[in-house]
C-alpha cells in the first residue's frame, strides 16, 4: 500500500510555529490536489487547507495563520503554521487527490500546542 511520508509535528508553545511536510512517492502520478486535514480527540476530521487548482483554500481557523505550499516537481506539500493555539492540537493528515483513483492519506503526525 502506498504511504505518504509526513514529518514536522511535535510539541510547541502557544504562539509558536511548526512546518509540516508530506512527500508523495514518485510512483504516484495524476495528482491534481494536495492538502492537509486534522483530527482532534473526540472530533471529526476536518479540512485545514488544500490546493486543487493552484489556488489555496483554507478553513476559517487557518486563514492568516497557516500557509500551504505545494511543489509539483519535488512532489511535496507543506503546511507552515504560525501563531499556534492550544485548540490547534490534533493529528494532522496529508491528503492527495488522484485523477480517477482513490485519495491517498498519510498516517498522521501529532501536533501539540501547550505551555
Buried (B, 14 or more C-beta within 10 A) or exposed (E): EEEBBBBBBEEBEEEBEBBBBBBBEEEBEEBEBBBBBBBBEEEEBEBBBBBEEEEBBBBEBBEEBBBBBBEEEEBBBBBBBEEBEEEBBBBBBBBBBBEEEEEBBBEBBEBBBEE
